[in-house]
């Protein structure tokens, strides 16, 4: 069964957002492209201007989504 944006949001809600929100930030899903396995996201709040935002995207958001949703191949900022 193909995953949906709702599936992505659920993983983020359970595994990523609590940590980001503790630091005053969050992540928004801007799009999901099933053909390429690409999730488009935007870091907001304190995360938006943080110098560590690229690492947060790769080490937290992308890694977690790939672990829980095998269809996700990459996460890109928009």
DSSP file (Angstrom, degrees, kcal/mol; ACC not computed):
  #  RESIDUE AA STRUCTURE BP1 BP2  ACC     N-H-->O    O-->H-N    N-H-->O    O-->H-N    TCO  KAPPA ALPHA  PHI   PSI    X-CA   Y-CA   Z-CA
    1    1 A X              0   0    0      0, 0.0     2,-0.1     0, 0.0     0, 0.0   0.000 360.0 360.0 360.0 134.7    0.0    0.0    0.0
    2    2 A X        -     0   0    0      1,-0.1     2,-0.1    69,-0.0    32,-0.0  -0.418 360.0-120.9 -72.5 144.6    1.3    3.4   -0.9
    3    3 A X        -     0   0    0     -2,-0.1     2,-0.2    31,-0.1    -1,-0.1  -0.468  25.3-151.0 -83.3 160.0    2.0    5.9    1.8
    4    4 A X     >  -     0   0    0     -2,-0.1     4,-1.7     1,-0.1     3,-0.3  -0.722  33.8 -98.8-122.3 172.2    0.3    9.3    2.1
    5    5 A X  H  > S+     0   0    0     -2,-0.2     4,-2.6     1,-0.2     5,-0.2   0.846 123.9  60.2 -58.7 -33.4    1.2   12.7    3.4
    6    6 A X  H  > S+     0   0    0      1,-0.2     4,-2.1     2,-0.2    -1,-0.2   0.889 101.9  51.6 -63.3 -39.5   -0.8   11.7    6.5
    7    7 A X  H  > S+     0   0    0     -3,-0.3     4,-1.9     2,-0.2    -1,-0.2   0.899 110.5  48.9 -62.1 -41.1    1.5    8.7    7.1
    8    8 A X  H  X S+     0   0    0     -4,-1.7     4,-2.4     1,-0.2    -2,-0.2   0.930 109.9  50.9 -64.6 -45.8    4.5   11.1    6.9
    9    9 A X  H  X S+     0   0    0     -4,-2.6     4,-2.9     1,-0.2    -2,-0.2   0.886 107.5  54.4 -58.9 -39.8    2.8   13.5    9.4
   10   10 A X  H  X S+     0   0    0     -4,-2.1     4,-2.1     2,-0.2    -1,-0.2   0.920 108.9  46.8 -62.7 -45.4    2.2   10.7   11.8
   11   11 A X  H  X>S+     0   0    0     -4,-1.9     4,-2.6     2,-0.2     5,-0.5   0.923 114.1  48.3 -63.0 -43.7    5.8    9.6   11.9
   12   12 A X  I  X>S+     0   0    0     -4,-2.4     5,-3.1     1,-0.2     4,-1.8   0.920 110.9  51.1 -62.8 -43.1    6.9   13.2   12.4
   13   13 A X  I  <5S+     0   0    0     -4,-2.9     5,-0.4     1,-0.2    -1,-0.2   0.888 118.2  37.8 -59.7 -40.2    4.4   13.7   15.1
   14   14 A X  I  <5S+     0   0    0     -4,-2.1    -2,-0.2    -5,-0.2    -1,-0.2   0.819 133.0  16.6 -82.9 -32.5    5.5   10.6   17.0
   15   15 A X  I  <5S+     0   0    0     -4,-2.6    -3,-0.2    -5,-0.2    -2,-0.2   0.679 129.0  24.9-121.1 -21.6    9.3   10.7   16.5
   16   16 A X  I >X<S+     0   0    0     -4,-1.8     4,-1.7    -5,-0.5     3,-0.6   0.801 105.6  61.0-115.5 -48.6   10.6   14.1   15.3
   17   17 A X  H 3><S+     0   0    0     -5,-3.1     4,-3.2     1,-0.2     5,-0.3   0.839  95.3  62.0 -59.7 -38.6    8.4   17.0   16.3
   18   18 A X  H 3> S+     0   0    0     -6,-0.4     4,-1.4    -5,-0.4    -1,-0.2   0.918 108.9  43.4 -55.5 -42.3    8.6   16.6   20.1
   19   19 A X  H <> S+     0   0    0     -3,-0.6     4,-0.8     2,-0.2    -1,-0.2   0.908 115.4  47.7 -68.3 -42.4   12.3   17.2   20.0
   20   20 A X  H ><>S+     0   0    0     -4,-1.7     5,-2.7     1,-0.2     3,-0.8   0.908 110.7  51.9 -64.4 -41.4   12.1   20.1   17.6
   21   21 A X  H ><5S+     0   0    0     -4,-3.2     3,-1.4     1,-0.3    -1,-0.2   0.813 100.3  62.0 -68.0 -29.9    9.3   21.7   19.6
   22   22 A X  H 3<5S+     0   0    0     -4,-1.4    -1,-0.3    -5,-0.3    -2,-0.2   0.804 107.9  45.3 -63.2 -27.8   11.4   21.5   22.8
   23   23 A X  T <<5S-     0   0    0     -4,-0.8    -1,-0.3    -3,-0.8    -2,-0.2   0.293 127.1 -99.9 -98.0   8.5   13.9   23.8   21.0
   24   24 A X  T < 5S+     0   0    0     -3,-1.4    22,-2.6     1,-0.3    -3,-0.2   0.676  88.8 100.6  85.6  17.8   11.2   26.2   19.7
   25   25 A X  E   < -A   45   0A   0     -5,-2.7    -1,-0.3    20,-0.3     2,-0.3  -0.582  43.6-174.6-123.7-173.9   11.0   24.8   16.2
   26   26 A X  E     -A   44   0A   0     18,-1.5    18,-2.5    -2,-0.2     2,-0.4  -0.964  21.0-120.9-167.8 173.9    9.0   22.5   14.0
   27   27 A X  E     -A   43   0A   0     -2,-0.3     2,-0.4    16,-0.2    16,-0.2  -0.997  17.1-157.9-131.2 136.7    8.8   20.9   10.6
   28   28 A X  E     -A   42   0A   0     14,-2.8    14,-2.3    -2,-0.4     2,-0.7  -0.939  17.2-132.5-113.6 135.8    6.1   21.3    8.0
   29   29 A X  E     +A   41   0A   0     -2,-0.4    12,-0.3    12,-0.2     3,-0.1  -0.784  25.4 177.1 -85.5 117.4    5.5   18.8    5.2
   30   30 A X  E     -     0   0A   0     10,-3.0     2,-0.3    -2,-0.7    11,-0.2   0.667  61.1 -17.8 -95.3 -20.5    5.2   20.8    2.0
   31   31 A X  E     -A   40   0A   0      9,-1.6     9,-2.8   -26,-0.1     2,-0.4  -0.959  46.4-142.6-177.8 160.5    4.8   17.9   -0.4
   32   32 A X  E     -A   39   0A   0     -2,-0.3     2,-0.7     7,-0.2     7,-0.2  -0.986   9.1-167.3-137.7 123.4    5.2   14.2   -1.1
   33   33 A X  E >>> -A   38   0A   0      5,-2.8     4,-1.8    -2,-0.4     5,-1.5  -0.858   2.2-173.6-113.5  94.5    6.3   12.8   -4.4
   34   34 A X  T 345S+     0   0    0     -2,-0.7    -1,-0.1     1,-0.2   -31,-0.1   0.824  80.1  61.2 -59.1 -33.9    5.7    9.0   -4.4
   35   35 A X  T 345S+     0   0    0      1,-0.2    -1,-0.2     2,-0.1    -2,-0.0   0.863 119.7  25.5 -63.6 -35.1    7.3    8.4   -7.8
   36   36 A X  T <45S-     0   0    0     -3,-0.8    -1,-0.2     2,-0.1    -2,-0.2   0.543 102.9-123.4-104.2  -9.8   10.7    9.7   -6.6
   37   37 A X  T  <5 +     0   0    0     -4,-1.8    36,-3.1     1,-0.2    37,-2.0   0.778  60.0 150.6  72.3  26.5   10.3    9.0   -2.8
   38   38 A X  E   < -Ab  33  74A   0     -5,-1.5    -5,-2.8    35,-0.2     2,-0.5  -0.807  33.4-163.4-101.9 128.6   10.9   12.6   -2.1
   39   39 A X  E     -Ab  32  75A   0     35,-2.4    37,-2.6    -2,-0.5     2,-0.5  -0.938  10.7-151.6-106.1 127.2    9.5   14.4    0.9
   40   40 A X  E     +Ab  31  76A   0     -9,-2.8   -10,-3.0    -2,-0.5    -9,-1.6  -0.876  24.8 171.9-100.4 126.5    9.6   18.2    0.7
   41   41 A X  E     -Ab  29  77A   0     35,-2.5    37,-2.0    -2,-0.5     2,-0.4  -0.873  25.9-150.6-132.3 163.0    9.8   19.9    4.1
   42   42 A X  E     -A   28   0A   0    -14,-2.3   -14,-2.8    -2,-0.3     2,-0.4  -0.990  16.0-140.3-134.1 126.8   10.3   23.3    5.7
   43   43 A X  E     -A   27   0A   0     -2,-0.4     2,-0.2   -16,-0.2   -16,-0.2  -0.716  30.2-174.8 -82.9 134.8   11.8   23.9    9.1
   44   44 A X  E >   +A   26   0A   0    -18,-2.5   -18,-1.5    -2,-0.4     3,-1.3  -0.757  39.7  18.2-128.0 171.7   10.1   26.7   11.0
   45   45 A X  E >> S-A   25   0A   0      1,-0.3     3,-1.1    -2,-0.2     4,-0.6  -0.408 129.7 -11.5  67.3-143.0   10.4   28.6   14.2
   46   46 A X  T 34 S+     0   0    0    -22,-2.6     4,-0.4     1,-0.3     3,-0.3   0.777 137.5  60.2 -60.6 -26.8   13.8   28.4   15.8
   47   47 A X  T X4 S+     0   0    0     -3,-1.3     3,-0.6     1,-0.2    -1,-0.3   0.783  90.2  70.9 -72.7 -26.8   14.8   25.6   13.4
   48   48 A X  T <4 S+     0   0    0     -3,-1.1    -1,-0.2     1,-0.2    -2,-0.2   0.869 111.4  25.9 -60.3 -40.1   14.3   27.8   10.4
   49   49 A X  T 3< S+     0   0    0     -4,-0.6    -1,-0.2    -3,-0.3    -2,-0.2   0.321  91.6 125.4-106.7   7.9   17.3   30.0   11.0
   50   50 A X    X   -     0   0    0     -3,-0.6     3,-1.7    -4,-0.4     4,-0.2  -0.446  61.1-137.5 -71.7 136.3   19.4   27.6   12.9
   51   51 A X  T 3  S+     0   0    0      1,-0.3     3,-0.4    -2,-0.2     4,-0.2   0.718 106.1  55.5 -63.5 -19.2   22.9   26.9   11.6
   52   52 A X  T 3> S+     0   0    0      1,-0.2     4,-2.5     2,-0.1    -1,-0.3   0.313  74.6 107.2 -93.1   8.5   22.3   23.2   12.4
   53   53 A X  H <> S+     0   0    0     -3,-1.7     4,-2.4     1,-0.2    -1,-0.2   0.858  75.6  52.6 -60.0 -38.3   19.2   23.0   10.3
   54   54 A X  H  > S+     0   0    0     -3,-0.4     4,-2.1    -4,-0.2    -1,-0.2   0.909 111.6  46.6 -64.4 -40.3   20.8   21.0    7.5
   55   55 A X  H  >>S+     0   0    0     -3,-0.2     4,-3.3     2,-0.2     5,-0.5   0.896 110.2  53.6 -67.2 -39.4   22.1   18.4   10.0
   56   56 A X  I  X>S+     0   0    0     -4,-2.5     5,-2.1     1,-0.2     4,-1.7   0.915 108.8  50.4 -59.9 -42.9   18.6   18.3   11.6
   57   57 A X  I  <>S+     0   0    0     -4,-2.4     5,-3.4    -5,-0.2     6,-0.3   0.939 120.4  33.6 -60.2 -47.8   17.1   17.6    8.2
   58   58 A X  I  <>S+     0   0    0     -4,-2.1     5,-1.2     3,-0.2    -2,-0.2   0.938 125.4  37.0 -76.9 -47.9   19.5   14.8    7.4
   59   59 A X  I  <5S+     0   0    0     -4,-3.3    -3,-0.2    -5,-0.2    -2,-0.2   0.735 132.8  18.8 -83.6 -22.8   20.1   13.2   10.8
   60   60 A X  I  X<S+     0   0    0     -4,-1.7     4,-2.0    -5,-0.5     5,-0.3   0.801 129.4  32.5-110.1 -63.4   16.7   13.6   12.3
   61   61 A X  I  ><S+     0   0    0     -5,-2.1     4,-2.3     2,-0.2     5,-0.2   0.971 125.6  37.6 -65.7 -56.7   13.9   14.1    9.8
   62   62 A X  I  ><S+     0   0    0     -5,-3.4     4,-2.5    -6,-0.2     5,-0.2   0.937 118.3  48.6 -63.9 -48.1   15.3   12.1    6.8
   63   63 A X  H  ><S+     0   0    0     -5,-1.2     4,-2.1    -6,-0.3    -1,-0.2   0.917 113.7  47.0 -59.4 -44.6   16.7    9.3    8.9
   64   64 A X  H  X S+     0   0    0     -4,-2.0     4,-1.8     2,-0.2     5,-0.2   0.920 112.3  48.6 -65.7 -44.5   13.6    8.8   10.9
   65   65 A X  H  X S+     0   0    0     -4,-2.3     4,-2.7    -5,-0.3     7,-0.3   0.914 112.0  49.5 -62.9 -41.9   11.3    8.9    7.9
   66   66 A X  H  < S+     0   0    0     -4,-2.5    -1,-0.2     1,-0.2    -2,-0.2   0.883 109.6  52.3 -63.9 -38.0   13.4    6.4    6.1
   67   67 A X  H  < S+     0   0    0     -4,-2.1    -1,-0.2    -5,-0.2    -2,-0.2   0.885 121.0  31.1 -64.0 -38.8   13.4    4.1    9.1
   68   68 A X  H  < S+     0   0    0     -4,-1.8     2,-0.5     1,-0.2    -2,-0.2   0.718 124.7  40.9 -96.0 -24.0    9.7    4.1    9.4
   69   69 A X    ><  -     0   0    0     -4,-2.7     3,-2.0    -5,-0.2    -1,-0.2  -0.881  62.1-166.6-131.5  99.7    8.5    4.5    5.8
   70   70 A X  T 3  S+     0   0    0     -2,-0.5    -1,-0.1     1,-0.3    -4,-0.1   0.705  84.8  67.5 -61.5 -20.5   10.5    2.4    3.3
   71   71 A X  T 3  S+     0   0    0      2,-0.0     2,-0.5   -33,-0.0    -1,-0.3   0.723  78.7  94.7 -73.0 -20.3    9.1    4.4    0.4
   72   72 A X    <   +     0   0    0     -3,-2.0   -34,-0.2    -7,-0.3   -35,-0.1  -0.608  42.9 167.3 -76.8 123.7   10.9    7.6    1.5
   73   73 A X        -     0   0    0    -36,-3.1     2,-0.3    -2,-0.5   -35,-0.2   0.729  62.4  -1.8-105.6 -33.1   14.2    7.9   -0.4
   74   74 A X  E     -b   38   0A   0    -37,-2.0   -35,-2.4     2,-0.0     2,-0.4  -0.995  52.7-141.1-158.3 157.5   15.1   11.5    0.4
   75   75 A X  E     -b   39   0A   0     -2,-0.3     2,-0.4   -37,-0.2   -35,-0.2  -0.987  22.5-172.5-121.7 130.1   14.0   14.7    2.2
   76   76 A X  E     -b   40   0A   0    -37,-2.6   -35,-2.5    -2,-0.4     2,-0.2  -0.955  21.1-123.2-125.5 143.3   14.6   18.1    0.7
   77   77 A X  E      b   41   0A   0     -2,-0.4   -35,-0.2   -37,-0.2   -37,-0.0  -0.552 360.0 360.0 -80.1 147.6   14.1   21.6    2.1
   78   78 A X              0   0    0    -37,-2.0   -36,-0.2    -2,-0.2    -1,-0.1   0.304 360.0 360.0-129.2 360.0   11.9   24.0    0.3
